[in-house]
Amino acid sequence: MSDLLNDHLDPRRIGHTYWQVGDFKTISKIAALEKASGNLDKVKFHCMDDLWDTVDSTVEPTISWDDLLRIRAWQLRDRYTYLALSYSGGWDSSTALMSFVKNNVPLDEIIIYDRRNYMEDAEMDGAIATAQKVIKDYNLTTKLTVTNLEWDYHAKVYEQYGENYIYLPGCQLCFNQTTRIVKHSNMPIWQQIRNQHPEDSVGFVEAHDKPRVTLYDSKWYHFYIDSGMYTMVGKGGVEMYYHTPHLPELQLKQIYMSIRYFENLINTIPGTTADIVHKVQSFVCPDLYAEWNRCIGRVCSPSESAIHGLSKMQNFFSPNKTELARLTGHTQDYMGKIHKIWQGGLHKVKELSGYDAVNEGIPPLMSKQHYVRDFIKK
């Protein structure tokens, strides 16, 4: 395996988000399952647990949401000489973008990834148009780059790693999602930017995801679930905008705003139960999804798909999603070797773990739950 496949030994890659079996830490869920001989009960998922164990989650930060966004934008600006933000036009990246713009924090580049050559993406036109409008309206010098994720980008990754691609950091086993972490290592646009600036002076910023809360036995907890956090795993030098040990108040403030939103739903809409929390956070309530985002201080592009999270379920990370038929079908017809590698990896997962990733999936794992406060009934 290449160094990237062995990066579970590198603390710079592992960071605060990883799976653990005994003393073994890894940024590959498959490696963890293999270590546990397929026994998922032996695998633990950690996401900033070391940080949250030192933070009193029962106390809401007094600083305002807008001030927290301003602080985070300047944290990133002060740390790097060149800042590039990955942008999709959704609630997460739009809020991050506007935190730079409205606080006059210089942002050097906005990068948009266009994958329409092989997959429907209803948000792409809106993302490009919104980024262009923001740059024009605010008279920014920010560079806008729209870079294509071509067919052969994925093929090259599978060709390079073979069936061992299943051990890649944050590998989701879905044909196109599997390779997204590798993007940070070999995408031409990333290499071009790095080559133009001194080492460690470039900050690639990614803005996702919302915090997750749960209501159990009339008590609120915050947590993370690994199936929603793959995009954070193994980022190395990439800066996560929201999930950061440098400003835990940013997450905690959202947690409290989110709890107030869900409590209001439960208290004011007859028949509403705690199950609404899971439904909204799982993107199955489009209207409430938009309302939830607004109530936790997020802003979005005008795209209807982005506003209501309509592409979230479409892009969920299962190997057999029908929306990927164009990509996987093309690969099977014209890149038989690559398709065989992908399928071989899925069979290998079943052999070493017992899980049928295609037909059954691998159960998600929840991180440690941190108590916030009791439910307030009105």
GUPA-445604 format. One record per residue (C-alpha): x, y, z; residue in three letters. Coordinates in steps of 0.25 Angstrom, whole numbers, padded with zeros to 4 digits, always signed. Layout:
N
XYZAla/...
END
This chain:
378
+0000+0000+0000Met/+0004+0014-0002Ser/+0007+0024+0009Asp/-0007+0030+0007Leu/-0013+0016+0011Leu/-0004+0015+0023Asn/-0007+0029+0028Asp/-0015+0024+0040His/-0001+0024+0047Leu/+0001+0039+0044Asp/-0005+0048+0055Pro/-0006+0060+0045Arg/-0016+0051+0037Arg/-0023+0045+0049Ile/-0026+0058+0056Gly/-0039+0058+0065His/-0047+0049+0056Thr/-0044+0034+0055Tyr/-0048+0020+0058Trp/-0042+0012+0069Gln/-0041-0003+0072Val/-0033-0005+0085Gly/-0021+0003+0084Asp/-0021+0003+0069Phe/-0026+0017+0063Lys/-0029+0018+0048Thr/-0036+0028+0038Ile/-0041+0016+0030Ser/-0054+0009+0035Lys/-0050-0003+0027Ile/-0037-0004+0034Ala/-0044-0003+0047Ala/-0054-0014+0044Leu/-0042-0023+0039Glu/-0035-0021+0052Lys/-0048-0024+0060Ala/-0050-0037+0051Ser/-0063-0031+0046Gly/-0069-0029+0060Asn/-0074-0015+0059Leu/-0077-0015+0074Asp/-0062-0014+0076Lys/-0060-0002+0068Val/-0062+0012+0074Lys/-0064+0025+0066Phe/-0057+0038+0071His/-0060+0052+0066Cys/-0053+0063+0075Met/-0056+0055+0087Asp/-0043+0059+0094Asp/-0048+0073+0092Leu/-0062+0072+0096Trp/-0057+0065+0109Asp/-0051+0078+0113Thr/-0062+0087+0109Val/-0074+0090+0118Asp/-0085+0087+0108Ser/-0096+0091+0118Thr/-0092+0106+0117Val/-0096+0113+0104Glu/-0086+0123+0099Pro/-0090+0137+0102Thr/-0083+0143+0089Ile/-0092+0145+0077Ser/-0093+0136+0065Trp/-0089+0147+0056Asp/-0077+0150+0065Asp/-0073+0135+0065Leu/-0073+0135+0050Leu/-0064+0148+0049Arg/-0054+0142+0059Ile/-0053+0129+0051Arg/-0051+0136+0038Ala/-0040+0144+0044Trp/-0034+0132+0050Gln/-0032+0125+0037Leu/-0027+0138+0030Arg/-0017+0140+0041Asp/-0012+0126+0040Arg/-0010+0125+0025Tyr/-0004+0135+0014Thr/-0013+0129+0003Tyr/-0028+0124+0006Leu/-0036+0116-0003Ala/-0050+0112+0000Leu/-0058+0100-0006Ser/-0072+0105-0010Tyr/-0084+0098-0013Ser/-0095+0109-0011Gly/-0101+0101+0000Gly/-0104+0106+0014Trp/-0090+0102+0020Asp/-0081+0108+0010Ser/-0090+0120+0007Ser/-0089+0124+0022Thr/-0074+0122+0022Ala/-0073+0130+0009Leu/-0081+0142+0015Met/-0073+0142+0028Ser/-0061+0146+0020Phe/-0069+0156+0011Val/-0077+0163+0021Lys/-0065+0165+0031Asn/-0056+0170+0020Asn/-0047+0158+0022Val/-0039+0155+0009Pro/-0041+0142+0003Leu/-0032+0139-0009Asp/-0039+0128-0016Glu/-0053+0121-0017Ile/-0052+0107-0023Ile/-0065+0100-0029Ile/-0064+0086-0033Tyr/-0072+0082-0046Asp/-0076+0068-0047Arg/-0087+0069-0057Arg/-0080+0061-0068Asn/-0084+0048-0060Tyr/-0094+0052-0050Met/-0107+0061-0048Glu/-0104+0073-0040Asp/-0115+0083-0038Ala/-0107+0092-0029Glu/-0096+0095-0039Met/-0102+0106-0048Asp/-0107+0113-0035Gly/-0093+0112-0028Ala/-0086+0118-0040Ile/-0096+0129-0042Ala/-0096+0133-0027Thr/-0081+0133-0026Ala/-0080+0142-0038Gln/-0090+0151-0032Lys/-0084+0152-0018Val/-0070+0156-0025Ile/-0077+0166-0033Lys/-0086+0172-0023Asp/-0075+0173-0012Tyr/-0064+0178-0022Asn/-0055+0166-0018Leu/-0042+0162-0023Thr/-0045+0148-0020Thr/-0042+0138-0031Lys/-0053+0129-0036Leu/-0048+0115-0041Thr/-0058+0105-0046Val/-0051+0092-0048Thr/-0056+0079-0055Asn/-0056+0066-0048Leu/-0054+0057-0060Glu/-0058+0043-0063Trp/-0043+0038-0062Asp/-0040+0045-0049Tyr/-0047+0034-0042His/-0041+0024-0051Ala/-0027+0028-0048Lys/-0029+0027-0033Val/-0035+0013-0034Tyr/-0023+0009-0044Glu/-0013+0015-0034Gln/-0018+0007-0022Tyr/-0025-0005-0027Gly/-0034-0013-0018Glu/-0027-0007-0006Asn/-0035+0006-0009Tyr/-0044+0002+0002Ile/-0034+0006+0012Tyr/-0033+0020+0007Leu/-0036+0031+0018Pro/-0051+0033+0019Gly/-0054+0023+0008Cys/-0069+0022+0006Gln/-0069+0011-0004Leu/-0078+0019-0013Cys/-0071+0020-0026Phe/-0069+0035-0027Asn/-0069+0038-0012Gln/-0058+0028-0009Thr/-0048+0037-0016Thr/-0051+0050-0010Arg/-0040+0050+0000Ile/-0030+0047-0010Val/-0034+0059-0017Lys/-0027+0067-0007His/-0014+0060-0011Ser/-0014+0059-0026Asn/-0025+0069-0032Met/-0017+0078-0042Pro/-0024+0091-0036Ile/-0018+0088-0022Trp/-0005+0085-0027Gln/-0004+0097-0036Gln/-0008+0106-0023Ile/+0002+0099-0014Arg/+0013+0100-0025Asn/+0011+0115-0025Gln/+0013+0117-0010His/+0022+0113+0001Pro/+0019+0100+0008Glu/+0009+0101+0019Asp/+0005+0115+0015Ser/-0008+0111+0007Val/-0021+0108+0015Gly/-0031+0100+0007Phe/-0044+0102+0015Val/-0056+0093+0015Glu/-0069+0097+0021Ala/-0078+0085+0026His/-0086+0080+0034Asp/-0096+0084+0044Lys/-0095+0079+0058Pro/-0104+0067+0062Arg/-0113+0067+0074Val/-0122+0056+0080Thr/-0133+0056+0090Leu/-0133+0044+0099Tyr/-0141+0042+0112Asp/-0144+0057+0112Ser/-0129+0061+0112Lys/-0122+0067+0100Trp/-0108+0062+0095Tyr/-0099+0066+0084His/-0091+0056+0076Phe/-0086+0052+0063Tyr/-0089+0040+0054Ile/-0078+0034+0045Asp/-0087+0033+0032Ser/-0089+0048+0032Gly/-0074+0051+0036Met/-0066+0043+0025Tyr/-0063+0057+0018Thr/-0055+0061+0031Met/-0047+0048+0032Val/-0032+0049+0028Gly/-0032+0063+0023Lys/-0018+0066+0027Gly/-0015+0081+0024Gly/-0029+0084+0020Val/-0036+0094+0030Glu/-0050+0090+0034Met/-0058+0103+0036Tyr/-0068+0098+0046Tyr/-0062+0086+0053His/-0049+0092+0059Thr/-0042+0091+0072Pro/-0038+0106+0071His/-0052+0111+0073Leu/-0061+0100+0080Pro/-0071+0112+0083Glu/-0075+0112+0068Leu/-0080+0098+0069Gln/-0086+0100+0083Leu/-0094+0112+0079Lys/-0100+0105+0067Gln/-0104+0093+0077Ile/-0112+0102+0086Tyr/-0119+0109+0074Met/-0122+0096+0068Ser/-0128+0091+0082Ile/-0137+0103+0083Arg/-0142+0101+0069Tyr/-0146+0086+0071Phe/-0152+0089+0085Glu/-0161+0100+0078Asn/-0165+0089+0068Leu/-0168+0079+0079Ile/-0175+0089+0088Asn/-0184+0096+0078Thr/-0188+0086+0067Ile/-0198+0076+0073Pro/-0193+0062+0071Gly/-0179+0065+0069Thr/-0169+0055+0076Thr/-0154+0055+0078Ala/-0154+0047+0065Asp/-0154+0060+0057Ile/-0140+0063+0061Val/-0135+0051+0054His/-0144+0053+0042Lys/-0139+0068+0040Val/-0125+0065+0042Gln/-0126+0053+0032Ser/-0131+0062+0021Phe/-0144+0056+0019Val/-0152+0068+0022Cys/-0149+0078+0011Pro/-0157+0090+0017Asp/-0152+0088+0031Leu/-0138+0086+0026Tyr/-0138+0100+0021Ala/-0144+0106+0033Glu/-0135+0098+0042Trp/-0123+0104+0035Asn/-0128+0118+0036Arg/-0130+0116+0051Cys/-0116+0112+0053Ile/-0111+0125+0046Gly/-0108+0119+0033Arg/-0110+0126+0019Val/-0111+0120+0005Cys/-0110+0122-0009Ser/-0124+0124-0017Pro/-0123+0110-0022Ser/-0136+0103-0018Glu/-0129+0089-0018Ser/-0118+0095-0008Ala/-0129+0102+0000Ile/-0137+0090+0003His/-0125+0080+0003Gly/-0132+0072-0009Leu/-0118+0067-0014Ser/-0114+0062+0000Lys/-0122+0049-0001Met/-0118+0047-0016Gln/-0103+0048-0012Asn/-0104+0039+0000Phe/-0092+0030+0000Phe/-0097+0016-0003Ser/-0089+0008-0014Pro/-0102+0004-0022Asn/-0109+0018-0023Lys/-0116+0018-0036Thr/-0112+0033-0038Glu/-0098+0027-0041Leu/-0102+0018-0052Ala/-0097+0028-0063Arg/-0083+0028-0056Leu/-0082+0013-0052Thr/-0089+0009-0066Gly/-0079+0017-0074His/-0068+0011-0065Thr/-0073-0003-0067Gln/-0074-0001-0082Asp/-0062+0006-0086Tyr/-0052+0004-0074Met/-0055-0011-0070Gly/-0042-0012-0062Lys/-0046+0000-0053Ile/-0060-0005-0051His/-0054-0019-0047Lys/-0045-0012-0037Ile/-0056-0005-0031Trp/-0065-0017-0030Gln/-0053-0025-0025Gly/-0051-0016-0013Gly/-0066-0017-0010Leu/-0064-0033-0010His/-0052-0031-0001Lys/-0059-0023+0009Val/-0070-0034+0010Lys/-0059-0045+0012Glu/-0051-0038+0023Leu/-0063-0032+0030Ser/-0075-0040+0027Gly/-0083-0027+0022Tyr/-0089-0027+0009Asp/-0086-0012+0006Ala/-0095-0012-0007Val/-0108-0019-0003Asn/-0108-0016+0012Glu/-0098-0005+0015Gly/-0089-0004+0027Ile/-0096+0001+0040Pro/-0093+0015+0044Pro/-0086+0017+0057Leu/-0089+0029+0067Met/-0078+0036+0075Ser/-0079+0039+0090Lys/-0091+0047+0093Gln/-0089+0059+0102His/-0100+0065+0111Tyr/-0105+0079+0108Val/-0117+0081+0116Arg/-0131+0076+0120Asp/-0143+0078+0111Phe/-0151+0090+0114Ile/-0166+0087+0113Lys/-0175+0099+0110Lys/
END
